[in-house]
């Protein structure tokens, strides 16, 4: 009979033969080569990293970090693999001898039979996989481990639990990691054991009879007991976590630490839940003897219900019915703790507002004029504006560039006194190379040349010395000559710049290929060969091959331009080098150059931070340090780092020629730095090793200052009731000179004399306005001179009278007729106006505003300082050709050399203070006072301001008549 079944089809059978030996050998060879290639790629990354760290003498950082990661990977990977593997093995060991005869078990037989021959391999594969994942995850905690094992006490205790701050900064993060690892281990072990029990019949879903064997019940109950035990530990740690918990408090915004509801509801709730979790865990462990899940399940349900009622509902009731009806009184003690901790954590606890009138005495104009010209150095050359002038006048060749924002430093002037100086380095710009190719990009054009400096307090005024309004250079040319060269002529002044903020590409130097040194204005082109010890030698084949793979540049391996003596330079920006050698530091966004002992050094401020300071409010560094210059011109520190403790603990230098990195301990009391110095011994030099010349160029860092000023908008208030109300909150004003956006005004370096001080100091300054209002609310300055005994001292002047803020001064300046005429004339020459930094300077009880004004366009396509605007004490701004003329005008002088008066009379009136004008001013002020009172009889503030204007008008009238008028009555 024909076969009618469903067997295989009949017909000719095709036999597939095995590949020939030659093909098998080829495939095996290709496979081995592929494995070796991947291995070499991995080796190249490791080997080049090791060579780089060894080249900068920070190999200990590499080895410490590497061995820490390896140790964490091995320990936690092994722990996870062991825990999961043992539970799988134990579940298999506890399987029932016979499986129930059911459809469920029959369907599982196929899987059991399929796994049976490979049980050991499956077990090894599963444990290896979970171990690798756990180990890789643990390596990311190397900082947490090093801080925990090397932690140094702060010597400060939190006000709630009495624990040292180091517990929250160093210990608690590690305990939380261990807890998270324990939860993951318990859950994975529970899942693996349950699946194994189910596969081998210990657990049944649809089979008749008991759903679990006694062995499976006991095994899983122990794992659940461990999980609940970990939950009990979590509840206990959560109690301490309340001290560093962030929350949104509507009265103050971002909040860190305990509030009333935390201390009186959440804290006792966590303690109760801890006790319930312990009891529940004991019930789970008891199933080893009772062999029933009834009590553990009841206990677990009670724990969940308690978490909802005690941990959620009860605090909500306390908040609603106890706190909200009398929130200020309830929260005041906790607000005080937050204020004290925040001010301490950010180093602003010494900043106390001093009342400052802000108007100035109109009877002291002669004295104010004298003080304005002799007591301060007003930096009218704006480092944020004049970079195009440096580029146009000192670029020399298209393959050089200056940063968009130059830096302000101090150098000794011809008179032997410190002088504010604008400085920038002429760095390499490979986009300007005449002919781009691999040799030119990486061998011929390798470095920039020269530090260019200009006076910060004046521009060129004599046409015979250059274009009027252009920077007055104190160091210029190619090679550079001037003050810096003269000061360092006995120290072999090195002008070459191999490492800089703009130097991103790698270069290969010191080998057969010569480098272009510089092209002088006259004479032949100079060539050089790098003589420094920086970089990694690629003379041998192994190193060349490793870098060819690591950089994806095969030409490195076979190019004849690479040979004996060749060294490869990379990681060339100061920020990159510091982040590599000190990965535990947060690097300031602005490295600045200085000439120190004949070497151009990049000086970089570095910070130690933590987000575990109890009760101190957190801030996001990227947001806090942003201003109108950070959009395109300078980097922002550590974009998304959230911190609630920061110290400028390290001053670092990067040599522009040889790239050597040095870290100096600056804050000798900082426990976070001490912790990292224990973890990486020998990496940070003592503060005493800072040379005197280097110290003279150290300054207070901008990013630290911006973090502190942002906190001081609220935390200048130390009384909890006032803090809660927000009645005295400030804000950082927008930059009034920036027309493109509404970013915060940047802080400014300048030399000034603060009230009560006898001499000027190099300072970093900023202004505040009251929240939601444009007038000036406060002025902040910090002593930025590292040689000063008061370095880092913050002065806050709280303005007690209504004084124009920066935006109001700028707006009023824009309305001055002379400005309109100036702008019209500029546009007639195809030029436009560009405002420089608006400096605010306290002066004799008032505030002096100074703003340089530039013209840009026309025949000179770079900004030229053409005018200076000055305003004082709420008076109208003046707009003159020079600072001297502007000061004369604003203080109503004519360049007088008259000695200062005694303060009881004013100088003779000139021009605008004629008798007729004074009488008109009195009449107008009197009319305004009557109008203010008739408009709103209760508006005493408007009436008082009108009366102040009347007083001033009467004083001007008295001066015009040559006699003193009686003080007017201020009663309505």
Order of alpha helices (4+ residues) and beta strands (2+ residues): alpha-alpha-alpha-alpha-alpha-alpha-alpha-beta-beta-alpha-alpha-alpha-alpha-alpha-beta-alpha-alpha-beta-beta-beta-beta-beta-beta-beta-beta-alpha-beta-beta-beta-beta-beta-alpha-alpha-beta-alpha-beta-beta-beta-beta-alpha-beta-beta-beta-alpha-alpha-alpha-alpha-beta-beta-beta-beta-beta-alpha-alpha-beta-beta-beta-beta-alpha-alpha-alpha
